[in-house]
């Protein structure tokens, strides 16, 4: 059935009311739990005095958020601002060589921050992978690249290489692993694109320009080499109408998101509560469902904001960076689930789509997903939690295809064909609601802990049966239908207008 199937407006209003009330109710439970337990011993390390306007403590359990927007924001802003100013001046002087200028500034900044031994370590991996790229064998590029990546994810290799970095400061570990990991992925992209180049080879300088672009170096996102090379070497720096205005609005939106999250952290201790399993067990089923959902929403906001800040800088450099991840609220299929669009685009281009083709064959899809999540496991760092997360997400992606295949066969396809499009949309919405909570439960693993995810699943599916799962799925179903309505409107906007018949000639 088509995506353009409409539902009655009164029905959509009802869904909106139910969803809004449910979210407010869940949030009120979490606010109450946060207020009543702020003095718990387990909360002390992750609480700090908040803004004096509110007179409440603030949840600072997420080190990444605190690093970006509290503790080290001045350092990060200084480095990125320097890049913007330096790059703008030099680009005006010599637009043809701006990619070289970006590389020089980025390389010098990395050298000052991390030291010459770190830069030498990065260069050694780049040289090895560049040498392999010259052979133009994809399997060899993958083998060399994944081996290099493994040396930064597994002991004793990672400890040995980390020993080359001298000095100690709070950001050292994050910058070390971030810079090394993203560098290897960029080198692999370079090598694989070089295999596709029919005439000649890309140069080592092309790789250096790509890898040492400062905004992407430590924290990503990953932009595949073919796109970066084409855009960074484009001498035409003219902008479209209102492009600078859109970039300005883009920056303001992310600044607003930062402020909103900081305000909410004074009332919703969604990051600290899951660390206290004794408290979590005392919460209601509705609170647990809301806690799991809000954790995923926050992680999406964090990714969108952090990548958004970097993307704003790259937009000023006339690049078209990977878009922010799709909001978790809008996800009800595993095929669209990701929190880092750069890594997702990389995996889709070089692994998932390359092996899976049109993703219509069951066996090819199975092989494609296994290969994709194997590389993802290595990227995230092999451990029990990542193994479990990868297995369930790999299963979910394949299960979607199996169900789609099943429903495309008679008698199910025949039954659906007899339904109206609106009824088909409602039936599909029920299955999508179940799928949505699979996505939530499978991905909350990577954000909190296996114990927390197991507790949420047990409380919602077993102990709370049948009331809790029915209520949660009912609210989720309302949300799914609102998402489908938004998709329907977007599809109608993108539909080309029918050509108007020409007027008959009068002479």
N, C-alpha and C positions, 0 to 999 in steps of 0.2 A: 504494500500500500504506500502511496506517495507521502512525502513529508509535508505536503500542503493541505492535508486534511484539517479542517477547522472544527473547533468545539464551540458550543454556545457560550456567549459572554458571561451569562449568569453562573455557568459552571466554572469558568476560569476565575471569576470573582470569589466564588466559594473556596476554590483551591488556594487562592492568595490569602484569604482570611485564615484558613486553617494553618497554613504554613507559617504565617507571621505570628500567630498566637503561640504555636508550638515552639518556635525559636525563642520567642520572648520568655516563655515559661521555662524552657531549658536553661536559658541564660540567667534567669532569676534564681534558679536552684544553685547554679555555679557561683553566682555572686554571694549568695547566702553562705555556701560552704567556704568560700574564700574569706569572708568577713569573720566567721565564727572560729576559723582555725588558723588565723594569721599568726598567733602566738605559739603555735606548735613548734617543738624542738626541730622537727624535720624541715621546717620552713625557713629557719634562720639563715642558712647559707645562701638561699636563693631569693631573699627579700632584702630590699634596701629602702631607705627613706625616699619617697617619691616627691612629686611636685608639691610644694607647700600649699598650693591652691586647693588641693583635694584633701590634704591631711590624712593620707593613706600611704601605706607602703606599696612598693612596686615590685612586680615579678620580673626578676632578671635572670631566670634560670637558663635562658638561651644565650650561650656565649657568643654565637655568631651575630645575633642582633645587637647585643651590648657592644661587641667589638666595632661593628660598622657605625652605629649611631650614638654611641656614648663614649666608650673608653678611647677608641682610636679614630674617631671621626675626623679630628683635626689633621692627623697624619695622612689619612686616605684622601681627604679633600685637598690637602696641600699637593700631594703627588698628582692627582687628577687635574687640579686647576693649573698646575705647572705644565702639564701635557697640553691642555687646551690652549693656553696662552702661547707657549713655545711653538706648538704645531700650527696655530693660526698665523703667527708672524712669518714663520718659515714657508708656509704654504702660499702666502701672498707673494713672497719673494721668488719662490721656485716651485710652482705647483706640480711640475713634472717629476720632481724628486721628493715629493712629500712622504712617500712610503719609506724612503731611505731616512728621512728626518725623523719619522716616527720610530724607526728602529734604533737610531742613535740615541734618542732621548730615553726610550724604553730600556735599552741595554745599559746605559749609564745609570739610570735609576735603580735597576736591579743590582748592578755592581755596587752602588753606594749602600743599598739596604742590606744585601745578603753577603757581599764580599766576593773576592775573585775566585775563591775555591768553588763556591756555588755556581758561578757563571761557567767555570771550567767544567764542572760536572754536567751541566745542561748542554754545553757545547759538545762534550764527548758523546753524549747520546745522540745529539743532532747529527754529528759526523757519521756515526755508525749507521743510523737510519737513512741518511742521505746516500751513503755508499750502497746500501741495499736497494734503494729506490732506483739507482742507475741500472740495475739488472732488469727492471721492468717485469717482475713476476709478482702478481698479487699475493699468492700464497706465502711467498718468502717475505713480503712486506708485512703481512699479518703476523707471521711467526716471529720476525725480529721485533716488531712493535709491541706485541703482547708480552714477549720475553722481557723487553725493557720496562714495560709497565709493571710486570710482576716483581721486578727488582725494587720497586718503590712501594710494593704492597705486602711483601712477605719478608720475614726474617730468615736468615741473618743479613740478607742483602741490603734491606732498607736501613738497618742500624749501622752497617758499615758505611753506606753512602752518606747517611746523616752526620756521621763523624767528620766529614770534610767541611761542614759548615761551622765556622768558628764564631765565638761570641754567644751571648744569651740575651734574649729579650722576649717578651710575652707573645709576640706575633710570629716568632721564628718558626715554630712547628707548622703552623697553618700556611705560612708563606712557602715553606720548603716543600711540603707535600702538594699544595695547590699548584705551585709553579712547575714542579716536576711532572705531576700527573697530566696537567693540561698541555705541557710541552710535548709529551709523548703522543698524546692524541692528535695534536696538531702535526707532528712529524709523520704520523701514520696517514693522516689526510693528504699531506703533501706527497708522500710516497705513492699512495693509491691514485692520486690525480696524475702523477708523473707517468704511471703505467698507462693511463688513458691518452696521454699526449702522443700523437702519431708522428709529429715531426720534431725531432730533437729532444732535449731535456730541459727541465727547469733548472736554474742555477742554485748553488748553495746560498747565494745572496738573497734569492727569492724566499728561501726557507727562513733565513734570518729575519727578513722584513716581516714575514708572517708570524714568526714565533715571538719576536720581541716587541710586538705592538702592546704597549703598557696596559691600556684599559682591560685587555683580555688576558694578560699574562698570568696573574696569580689566581684570579677568581672566575675566569671565563666570562661570558659563555663562549663555547667553541663555534667558530665560524669556519665552514669548510674552506679549504685552500682555494678552490676554483672561484668561489664567490669573493673572497678577500682579495685575491690577486687581481681580479678584473676591476673591482671597485677602488682599491687603493692605488692602482696605476692609471686610473681614469683622469686625464688632465682637465676635463671639463668640470669646473667647480660651481657652475651656475645652479641656483636653487629654484625649486618650483614655487609657484605663488603660495604665499602664507606658510611656507615650510618652516621658517624660523619661528613663526607664531605657534605652529603646532609643536615644535620642539620645546618652546617655553611652557606651553600648557602641559606637555608630557612631564616636564620637570616639576611643575606645580602639583600635578596629581600625585606624584610619588612623594613629594614633601608632605602633602596632606595625609597620605596613607601612613607615613612615619608618625605623624602627630596623633592620628586616630589610634594606631596600635599602642603607642605609649600611654595614651589616656586609658584605653581598655585594660592595659596591664595593671592599672591601679584597682580594678574591680574584678577582673576575671583572671584568677591565678591558674590558668589552664595548663601551664607548663610545669608548675611545681606540684600541683595536686596529684598527677599520675605517678610521681616519684614516691609518694607515701601510700603504699598498698593497703595499709591498715585503714587509712581514711577512705580510700577508694571503695573498699568493701562496705563501708557504711553508707555510701551514696545510693540514691534511688536509681532504678533502671533508666529513667528518663534523663537523669543527670549524667549517667555514664554514656548514654547515646550522644547527648549534647557535647560532652567532653571530648569524645572521640572525633566527632564531626568538627568541632571548633579547632582542635589540634591540626587537622588537615587543612582547614581554611587558613589558619595562621601560617602554616608552612608554605602554602601557595602565596600568601601575601608577602612573606619574607623573600621568597624566590623572585617574585615579580618586582619587588621594590629594589632588592640588591642588584638584580640584572638590569632593572630599569635605570638606576643611577649610572651604571656603566654604559648602557645603551644610549643614554642621553649624550654622553661624551663622544661615543662613536658616531652618533648622528651629526654632531657638530663637525666631525671629520669627514663628512660626506660618505659614510658607510651605511649599509642597510643591515643592521645586526639581526640575529635571531629574535623573534618576537617573544614576549613574556609567556610563561606557561599558561595553558588554559585553566580557568578557575575550576577548582575541585567540585564546586557546586554544579558546574555545567557538565560534569563527566558522568556518564552512565554506561560507557562501554570501555573495555580495557584497551582497545586499540588507540584511544586518544589520551590515555593516562600517562602523564609525565610531569615532573617538577622542574626539569631543566630542558628547555626546548633545543638548546645547542647540542647537548649530548644525544637527545632524541633524534634530531635531524642527522647527526653523524651516524648513529646506529642504523637508522632507517635507510640512509643512502648506501652505506657500504656493507651492511649485513642483512637487515630484515627484508628490505625490498629487493635487494640483489638476489637473495636466495629464495624468498617467498613469491616473487613475481607479482601476480595480481591477487595473491592471498586467497585463492579459491580452492586450492588443493589441500586436502587434509594432511597428507604426509609432508608436502613441501612446507606447509605452515608450521608443522611440528618441528621440523629441522630448523627452520628459520628462527622460531622463537627460542629453541634450545640454544642455538648459537648466539643469539642476541643477548639472552639473559646470562649466558656463560661469561661473555665479555663484560656485561654490566656488573656481574658479581666480582670480577677481577677489578673493575674500575672502583667499586665501592669499598673493596677490601674484604677478602674472604674471611668469614666468621659464621658462627651458627645462625645469628640473626639474619644476616644477608642471605644465607642459603635458604632459610625458610621463606623469606620475602620473595626471593627469585623464583622458588618453586611454585608458590601460590599464584604469583602474577603470571608466570608462564602457563600454568594450568588455566587460569582465568581467560587468557587470550585465546587459547585453543578451545576451551569450552564454549566460548561465544561462537566460534565457527561451527562447532558440532551442532549446537542448538539451531543456528541459522540454516544449516544443511537439513536438519530434521524437519524444520518447519517449511522448508521449500518442497518437501515431498508430500504426495497425497497420503492420507486424506486431510492432513492438517492444512496444506495449501488450498485444497478445495473448500474447506470450511471457512478459511479466511477470505477466500474469494467471494463467498456468499454474504459476508458482512459489509456494512457500510464502512467507508474510510474512517469515520469518526470512531466507530466501535472498534475497528482494528487498532486505531491509535490508543484507545483505552486499554485493550488487552496487552498490547506491546508495552504500555506504560507499567503494567504490573510486573512483567518480567524485568524491565529496566530498573524498577525499584529494588528488586532482589539483587540485581547486578551491582547497583550503586553501593549497597551495603557490603557486598563482597569486596569492592574496591576499597571502601573505608577500612574494613577489618584487615585486609591484606596489607594495606599501606601504613596503618597506624603502628604496625610492627617496627618499621624503620624510624618512626618518630619518637616512640616511647620505649616500650620494652615488650618482650614476648609474654611476660607475665601479665602485663596490663591488657594486651590484646586478647589473651586467653580468658581473662576475667570478663571483659566486655562481651565476648562471644558467648561465654557460658551463661552470664546473667540474662542476656537478651534472647538467646535461643532456647535455653533449657530451663533455667529456674523461673524465668518470667513467662514461659509458654503457658497459654496461648496469647495472653493479653499484651505483653510487651512487644513481641514481634509484630503482631497485627497493628498495634498503634504506631509503631515506628515505620512500618511499611506503608501505612495509610498516609502519614505525613510525607514520607519520601515520594510516594506516588503523586501527591499534589505538587511537589516540587518538580518532579519529572515532567508533568504535563505543562507546567509553566515554562520549563526549558524548551520543550517541544514547540510551544507556541512562539517563543522567541525565534527558534530556528525556522519555523514556518514563515514568519514575517521577513526574516532575512532572505529566505529562498525566493519569496515573492519580489523583494526589492532587486535581487540579482537577476531575476527573469527578464530577458530582453522583451521590450515592448513589441507588440505585433505591428508589422509594417502596415501603414495606412495605404489603402488602395489609391492609385493615382487618379486624378480628376480626368474625366473624359474630355477629349479634345472638342472644342467648339467651332473650330475652323478647319 
